[in-house]
């Protein structure tokens, strides 16, 4: 396996700011990761779980895995701005300061791991004076505590048939013609989602029409079902927020079954698209770490 050099990139709107991890690398933005590194990156966030002491007997009540919860994640990236002149140093430091007041993604590449977090920033410069160097800290508060793989696993599911098949009857008038049997299903209606991380992953499913009668997606004995018609505007099914949206509008009221798929740490989940139509479902899952 080829190991990547350590570096970090902040994505703020259309801008990318790179913090190089060593002097052996190119330093395109005159910014580097200081010796203090990146705090809060590999460690878990603070626990939200509290213990309830037993009224009688020693110790506290037992805690199940599902009750172990974490707070938001706070990252502190210690940076250094360098340059051949004071103007170059100030220009590099200003790039960091410009991330304030917006949501950013922080991507850290280290050895074989390539993960990112998303949050809002509080950039700061140290008061210590150096003529050719400015140091500081970029603090990023991430409402979602998980680190996600930068490169997602993406797969597509296709309908089991173009249209609902089988014999149809007119009420009291015998068989309805012409007969339609649909088309046979295939393995393309199945997809396997993997999560090699240390925490539960929440896939995002994008349904691209046409599905006139909605969609049903089965997984592990459960089902997620949307009963509205899906046409030109894709349907977004978000497992983490457990919502359905179209064009930015919440349409969760049309969900008749709300078993959103999740992928356990180090595990997998098989999805099956059960609905007829001419569209497809794109499933995106990322290795997730806590």
Secondary structure, 3 states (H helix, E strand, C coil): CCCEEEEEEEEECCEEEEEECCCCCCCCCCEEEEEEEEECCCCCCCECCCCCECCCCCCECCCCHHHCCECCEEEEEEEEEECCCHHHHHHHHHHHHCCCCCEEEEEEEEECEEEEEEEEEEEEECCCCECCEEEEEEEEEECCCCEEECCCEEEEEECCECCCCECCEECCCEECCCCECCCCCCHHHEEEEEECCCCCECCEEEEECCECCCEEEEECCEEEEECCCECCCCEEEECCCCEEEECCEECHHHEEEECCCCECCCEEEEEEECCECCCEEEEEECCEEC
